[in-house]
Amino acid sequence: MNLEDLRFSPGTYLAPAVDWLNTNLHPLFRGISTVVEAVLSGIEAALVLLPPYGVILIVLVLVYFAVNIRVALVAGVALAFCYLSGLWVASMQTLALVTVAVAISVLIAFPLGILASRYRKVEQAIRPVLDVMQTVPPWVYLIPAVMIFSLGRVPAIIATIVYGVPPMLRLTTLAFNQVPKDLLELGRATGASPRSILFKIEIPSATPTLTVGLNQCILLSLAMVVLAGLVGAGGLGAEVTRGLTRMEMGLGLRAGLAIVAVAILLDGVSRGALQGRSSKVVRNA
C-alpha cells in the first residue's frame, strides 16, 4: 500500500457536503443573509445618522444614567478617539458587527450554559465540542462561512459568533456551578419558585464570572474583526488589512488603536451594566 493512500483530506468529504447545502438550502441561507444584513444596516444607519458629537453626547448621557459617571467618561473618550483618528464610520461599522455578534453569542451560550450546569451529561457532551472549537485557529471558521454565504459581512458575523460562543458557554457553566449550595437550599426552603431562584439568587451570585465570560466573548469577537476584514466585512478590520497590504504603518496603527477603543467601550459598558443590575437585584431581594 502506498503512503499516499493513507493521507486524510477533510476537503474531500466537506466539499460535497457544502455543495449539497448550497444546492438544497440556498433559500434558507439567502434569508439568513437578508436578515443579518438588514439588522447590521439598521444599527449602522442609526449610529451614523447623527453627527459624531451627537452620538458621543447621547452615549455619555445613557451610560451615565445606566451605569455611572466614570464609565460614561471612558465611553466618551473611546468614541472621541475613534472620531479624531478619522475612522468614525469604520468604527461604527465594527461596533455594529461586534454588538450583534456578541448579543447572538450570549443568547446561544447563556441558556446552554445553564442547561450544562443543571445536567452533567449535557456538560460532558458539549465539552469536547468546545475544546475543538477553541483549538481550531479562528480564520478556519471563515472558510466554510465564505463557501456558504459568499464574501461580505454575513460570513464574518457567522464566524465571529461561532468563535465567541465557547468562552461564554464555558464560563456560564462554571458560574452557575459555583453558586453556593446553601443559598439554593435557602431559596427552596423559603418556597421560592425556580424562576425566582434563578433571577434573584443564581444570576446575582454568578455575575462576577458571567462578566468575565462576556469580556472574553467581546475580546475574541474583536479579534475576529481583523480577520473578517479579509473577507470584505468592512469596518476597522478592513482598515487594518489595508494598512498591512499597503505598508501604511500610520493607518494600521490608528485602526488597531480604534479597535482597542471599541473594546474598552464595550467592556466598560457591559461590565458596569451587569454589576449595576446585580446590585439592584440583591438590594430588591
C-alpha positions in Angstrom: 0.0 0.0 0.0 1.3 3.4 -0.9 1.6 6.1 1.8 -0.3 8.5 -0.4 -3.4 6.3 0.1 -3.2 6.7 3.8 -3.4 10.5 3.8 -6.6 12.0 5.1 -8.0 15.1 3.3 -11.0 16.7 5.1 -11.8 18.7 2.0 -12.6 15.5 0.1 -15.5 14.9 2.4 -16.5 18.5 3.3 -16.7 19.9 -0.2 -19.5 17.7 -1.4 -21.4 18.5 1.9 -21.0 22.2 1.3 -22.1 21.8 -2.4 -25.2 19.9 -1.2 -26.0 22.7 1.3 -25.6 25.4 -1.3 -27.8 23.5 -3.7 -30.6 22.4 -1.4 -30.7 25.1 1.3 -29.9 28.2 -0.7 -33.2 29.9 0.1 -32.5 29.5 3.8 -29.0 30.9 3.6 -30.3 33.8 1.5 -32.9 34.5 4.1 -30.3 34.5 6.9 -28.2 36.8 4.8 -31.1 39.2 4.3 -32.0 39.3 8.0 -28.4 39.8 9.1 -27.7 42.5 6.5 -30.9 44.3 7.5 -30.1 44.3 11.2 -26.5 45.4 10.7 -27.5 48.1 8.2 -30.2 49.4 10.6 -27.7 49.6 13.5 -25.1 51.3 11.3 -27.6 53.7 9.9 -28.7 54.7 13.5 -25.0 55.2 14.5 -24.0 57.3 11.5 -27.3 59.2 11.1 -26.4 61.8 13.8 -23.1 63.7 13.7 -20.3 62.1 15.8 -20.5 64.6 18.6 -24.3 63.9 18.8 -23.7 60.2 19.2 -20.9 60.8 21.8 -23.2 63.1 23.8 -26.1 60.6 23.7 -23.8 57.7 24.8 -22.4 59.8 27.6 -25.9 60.6 28.9 -27.2 57.0 28.5 -24.2 55.4 30.1 -24.2 58.0 32.9 -27.8 57.1 33.9 -27.4 53.3 33.2 -24.0 52.8 34.9 -22.1 55.7 36.4 -20.1 58.8 35.5 -16.7 57.1 35.4 -17.8 54.6 32.8 -19.6 57.3 30.9 -16.4 59.3 30.6 -14.4 56.3 29.5 -17.1 55.6 26.8 -16.9 59.2 25.7 -13.1 59.2 25.4 -13.2 56.0 23.5 -15.7 57.3 21.0 -13.9 60.6 20.7 -10.7 58.8 19.8 -12.5 56.9 17.1 -13.7 60.2 15.7 -10.3 62.1 16.0 -8.5 59.2 14.3 -10.5 59.8 11.2 -12.1 56.3 11.4 -15.6 57.2 12.7 -17.6 55.3 10.0 -15.4 52.2 10.2 -15.6 52.3 14.0 -19.4 52.4 13.9 -19.4 49.5 11.4 -17.2 47.5 13.7 -19.3 48.4 16.7 -22.5 47.3 15.0 -20.9 44.0 13.9 -19.4 43.2 17.2 -22.6 44.2 19.1 -24.8 41.9 17.0 -22.3 39.0 17.2 -21.8 39.3 20.9 -25.6 39.5 21.5 -26.3 36.4 19.5 -23.4 34.6 21.1 -24.7 35.3 24.5 -28.3 34.3 23.5 -26.9 30.9 22.4 -24.3 30.4 25.2 -26.3 31.6 28.2 -29.2 29.1 28.1 -26.8 26.3 27.0 -24.5 27.1 30.0 -27.4 27.0 32.4 -28.5 23.6 30.9 -25.0 22.2 31.2 -24.8 23.3 34.8 -28.0 21.5 35.6 -27.3 18.3 33.8 -23.9 16.6 33.9 -24.4 14.6 30.8 -25.0 17.8 28.8 -21.8 19.3 30.1 -19.9 16.1 29.2 -21.3 16.1 25.7 -20.5 19.7 24.8 -17.1 19.8 26.5 -15.2 18.1 23.7 -17.0 20.2 21.1 -15.9 23.3 22.9 -12.3 22.0 23.2 -12.2 21.6 19.4 -13.9 25.0 18.7 -11.3 26.8 20.9 -8.4 24.8 19.5 -9.1 25.5 15.8 -7.5 28.7 14.5 -10.1 31.5 14.1 -9.5 32.0 10.4 -10.6 28.4 9.7 -14.1 29.4 10.6 -14.2 31.9 7.8 -13.6 29.2 5.1 -17.0 27.3 5.4 -18.8 30.6 6.2 -17.5 32.2 2.9 -18.2 29.0 1.0 -21.9 29.1 2.1 -22.6 32.8 2.4 -20.0 34.2 -0.1 -18.0 37.3 0.8 -19.2 40.2 2.9 -20.4 40.9 6.4 -22.6 37.8 6.8 -19.8 35.2 6.8 -17.8 37.5 9.1 -20.6 37.7 11.7 -21.3 34.0 11.5 -17.7 33.1 12.1 -17.5 35.7 14.9 -20.5 34.1 16.6 -19.0 30.6 16.3 -15.7 31.9 17.7 -17.4 33.8 20.6 -19.8 31.2 21.9 -17.2 28.7 23.6 -15.8 31.1 26.2 -19.2 32.5 27.2 -20.6 29.0 27.4 -17.8 27.6 29.5 -17.8 30.4 31.9 -21.6 30.4 32.2 -21.5 26.8 33.2 -18.7 27.5 35.6 -20.5 30.5 37.1 -23.7 28.5 37.9 -21.7 25.5 39.2 -20.0 27.9 41.7 -23.2 29.2 43.2 -23.2 28.3 46.9 -25.4 25.4 47.6 -26.6 26.8 50.9 -28.1 29.8 49.0 -30.0 27.4 46.7 -31.2 25.4 49.7 -32.3 28.6 51.5 -34.3 29.7 48.4 -36.1 26.3 48.2 -36.7 26.3 51.9 -38.5 29.7 51.7 -40.7 28.3 48.9 -39.2 30.4 46.1 -40.1 29.3 42.6 -37.3 28.0 40.3 -37.6 31.2 38.3 -37.2 33.4 41.4 -34.2 31.3 42.5 -32.6 31.8 39.0 -33.1 35.5 38.8 -32.7 36.5 42.5 -30.1 34.1 43.7 -28.2 32.3 40.9 -27.7 35.1 38.4 -26.6 37.7 41.0 -24.2 35.2 42.6 -22.8 34.2 39.2 -22.5 37.7 37.9 -18.7 38.1 38.5 -17.9 35.0 36.5 -20.5 35.9 33.9 -18.9 39.3 33.5 -15.5 37.6 32.7 -17.3 35.4 30.2 -18.8 38.4 28.5 -15.5 40.1 28.5 -13.8 37.2 26.8 -16.6 37.0 24.2 -16.2 40.6 23.4 -12.4 40.4 23.1 -12.5 37.3 20.9 -15.1 38.9 18.7 -13.0 42.0 18.2 -10.0 39.7 17.4 -12.1 38.1 14.7 -13.0 41.5 13.3 -9.4 42.0 11.9 -9.6 38.6 10.2 -13.1 39.4 8.9 -11.6 42.3 7.1 -10.0 39.8 4.7 -13.4 38.6 3.5 -15.0 42.0 2.8 -16.6 42.7 6.2 -15.5 46.3 6.2 -15.1 48.3 9.4 -11.8 48.6 11.2 -10.7 45.2 10.1 -10.6 46.4 6.5 -8.6 49.4 7.6 -6.0 47.2 9.4 -5.8 44.9 6.3 -5.4 48.0 4.0 -2.6 49.3 6.2 -0.9 46.0 6.1 -1.1 45.4 2.4 -0.1 48.9 1.5 2.6 49.0 4.2 1.0 52.1 5.7 2.0 51.9 9.3 0.1 55.0 10.4 -3.3 53.7 9.1 -2.7 50.2 10.6 -1.8 51.7 13.9 -4.7 54.1 14.0 -7.1 51.3 13.1 -5.6 49.0 15.7 -5.9 51.6 18.4 -9.5 52.3 17.3 -10.3 48.6 17.8 -8.8 48.9 21.3 -11.1 51.9 22.0 -14.1 49.9 20.8 -13.1 47.1 23.1 -12.7 49.4 26.1 -16.1 50.9 25.3 -18.0 47.6 25.1 -16.2 46.0 28.0 -16.7 49.0 30.3 -20.4 49.5 29.5 -21.2 45.7 29.7 -19.3 45.2 32.9 -20.8 48.3 34.6 -24.3 47.3 33.4 -24.0 43.7 34.7 -22.6 44.7 38.0 -25.2 47.5 38.5 -28.1 45.2 37.6 -26.7 42.5 40.0 -26.5 45.1 42.9 -30.1 46.2 42.2 -31.4 42.6 42.3 -29.6 41.9 45.5 -31.0 45.1 47.2 -34.5 44.3 46.0 -34.2 40.7 47.2 
